[in-house]
Structure formats: C-alpha cells, structure tokens
Amino acid sequence: MIVTMILGAPASGKSTAASKLKNNSVILNRDTEGGKIIDLIPKLESLLIKNTSDVLLDNLFPDIKTRKPFIDLCKKYKVPINCIWVKTSIEDCQFNAVIRAIKLTNEFPSPEIIKKSKHPNIFPPAVLFKYKKDFQPPSIEEGFDSLKIEEFSRENNPNFTNKALILDYDGCLRECVGGNGKYPVEKNQIKIKENVAEILSKYKNNGYRLLGISNQSVIHKKELSLDKVKELFDYTNSLIGLDIEYAFCPHQSAPISCYCRKPQTGLFINFMLKYNLDRKQCIFVGDMTSDKTAATRFGCKYIDQLDFFK
C-alpha cells in the first residue's frame, strides 16, 4: 500500500494528475467528500487499517501544518507516503479557473456570477492570491518518502484553428481629443489613429476575426455608464468603418476582483472558446505594459500599436 499526496493551487491540474494515477487507488478529495481537509484524516486512517488499496490524497495542502497530520498517520501505520507537487503558476491557474467556470455555467465568471454560484470550483481571483501568499513548498524533510514536481504545460486544442486580431481601444485604435485626454466621454472627443482602417481591413481580408478588449474602470468609478461606454465603442467602430466585436472589463482597477481586467486573460479566453481560436495564430495590439503581459499570459503574439499601425 502507498499513499500519494497530490498538492497544488486551486485549478492547477491536481485532479487531472490524480486521474492519470488512479488505477485501483482510492481518491480522497475534500470537494467530493465534503467538510474540511482535516476531516479526511479518519477516512485515511480507516483505509490504512484495511491496507487493501493505494490512496491518492488530492487537495490544496498549502502548508507544512496542513500536511503534517497525514504524514504522521502514514508513519504510524508504516505506510510510505509520496508527494506530487503540481507546480502551476497562479496565472495559469487563473486561465484554468476561467475555462472551468465557463464550461460549468456557460457564463463568464464575473464577480456577480461567482458570488451567485455555489460550486466549489468557481471562485474569485482572491482565492488564488491568498494561496500564493500562504503557500509553503513541500520538501522531503517533512517526512515524504519521495517528492516529484510536475510542471504545468498547456496543450492547444487541435479543434481550435481560427485566428484573430485582438485590439485595445484607448491609445491604440482611438485617441481622446479634449476632455481629460485619457479616454473619451463624448463622441466628439474620439479621433481614430492614422492607418487604422486600412491595416485592419487587410487583416480582415486575410481571414482574421477582429476583436476588441478594453479595461473600463470608469464604469466602476461611475464616471461613465455602461450604456455610454457601449455607445462610444459602437461609434468608434462606425468611424473606422469595420465591425469589431468588443468586450470590456467594467470593474475596479485595484484590488483585482475579477478575471477580466488586463493583464488577466479572462476576456481573451472567452473569445477563444467562443470562436475556437488558435492562440498561436492570434495577435494582440496594445499600447501598455499590461497589454503585453496579457498577451504573454494568453499565449499569443503581441505588437505595440506604434509598430503595428506604421
């Protein structure tokens, strides 16, 4: 009999790793068993006494204190306990969390949808930030008989073959004339940047879907209404002369409370699932460091608007 503790952040891929190792093992997981992690101790002890099958412990196990009772119990019954650390970055966990939430609910996991949901696998970004803050990497010195680290690698869906040109709006497609100079609040403040229509048309004619992604915390600040923001996006499209499907984050800039504000990749993922996009064939055009970071996390090419619209 062998006990294997599989640990890692929420949405890191632990359950996938456990399913690959299952065979005839018994899987103990708080999501399916209910209760707290410590409530798994009596169930593990019962299995150790029977000594008839291997056990996979599939949970977060974020720190030494949480892991210790399970290790001590295995030592008591002289059963080896191995550790597999699914070492997935928080950014990749966010990616996984968004995909999983959309598949479970058919809705984008906005803060409102997350709050309404009771599913244990649908949670806000704060859960991942807290895990990262509290996490203590496992070590052999804790009492494990072996320690294996599994690095996360995202696989492309072979059915996702379409390409898209993804665009930021403010400072990229349009600039603000008058007002605060940062973002337009009225139609007459919108000026389309040079060469935009011509270059976007070329990409559209070459089979690229035109998509827009933007941060609009002005809605949270109540500086602009949701309807006004949409009106200004639609008017921007009319000036360009192209139908660009857009999505935007209306939430606060800090602290991060959503998966949709760049540099997070939630809106990119939503478009990817909607249109079967191949990330490697997508291009994101932006003008800020957060835009470049979002493209890197999503896994597509990034081009600064100064270079793209030359």
C-alpha positions, 0 to 999 in steps of 0.5 A, a space after each residue: 500500500 502507498 499513499 500519494 499526496 497530490 498538492 497544488 493551487 486551486 485549478 492547477 491540474 491536481 485532479 487531472 494528475 490524480 486521474 492519470 494515477 488512479 488505477 485501483 487507488 482510492 481518491 480522497 478529495 475534500 470537494 467530493 467528500 465534503 467538510 474540511 481537509 482535516 476531516 479526511 484524516 479518519 477516512 485515511 486512517 480507516 483505509 490504512 487499517 484495511 491496507 487493501 488499496 493505494 490512496 491518492 490524497 488530492 487537495 490544496 495542502 498549502 502548508 507544512 501544518 496542513 500536511 503534517 497530520 497525514 504524514 504522521 498517520 502514514 508513519 504510524 501505520 508504516 505506510 510510505 507516503 509520496 508527494 506530487 507537487 503540481 507546480 502551476 503558476 497562479 496565472 495559469 491557474 487563473 486561465 484554468 479557473 476561467 475555462 472551468 467556470 465557463 464550461 460549468 455555467 456557460 457564463 463568464 465568471 464575473 464577480 456577480 456570477 461567482 458570488 451567485 454560484 455555489 460550486 466549489 470550483 468557481 471562485 474569485 481571483 482572491 482565492 488564488 492570491 491568498 494561496 500564493 501568499 500562504 503557500 509553503 513548498 513541500 520538501 522531503 524533510 517533512 517526512 515524504 518518502 519521495 517528492 516529484 514536481 510536475 510542471 504545468 504545460 498547456 496543450 492547444 486544442 487541435 479543434 481550435 484553428 481560427 485566428 484573430 486580431 485582438 485590439 485595445 481601444 484607448 491609445 491604440 485604435 482611438 485617441 481622446 481629443 479634449 476632455 481629460 485626454 485619457 479616454 473619451 466621454 463624448 463622441 466628439 472627443 474620439 479621433 481614430 489613429 492614422 492607418 487604422 482602417 486600412 491595416 485592419 481591413 487587410 487583416 480582415 481580408 486575410 481571414 482574421 476575426 477582429 476583436 476588441 478588449 478594453 479595461 473600463 474602470 470608469 464604469 466602476 468609478 461611475 464616471 461613465 455608464 455602461 450604456 455610454 461606454 457601449 455607445 462610444 465603442 459602437 461609434 468608434 467602430 462606425 468611424 473606422 468603418 469595420 465591425 469589431 466585436 468588443 468586450 470590456 472589463 467594467 470593474 475596479 482597477 485595484 484590488 483585482 476582483 475579477 478575471 477580466 481586467 488586463 493583464 488577466 486573460 479572462 476576456 481573451 479566453 472567452 473569445 477563444 472558446 467562443 470562436 475556437 481560436 488558435 492562440 498561436 495564430 492570434 495577435 494582440 495590439 496594445 499600447 501598455 505594459 499590461 497589454 503585453 503581459 496579457 498577451 504573454 499570459 494568453 499565449 499569443 503574439 503581441 505588437 505595440 500599436 506604434 509598430 503595428 499601425 506604421 
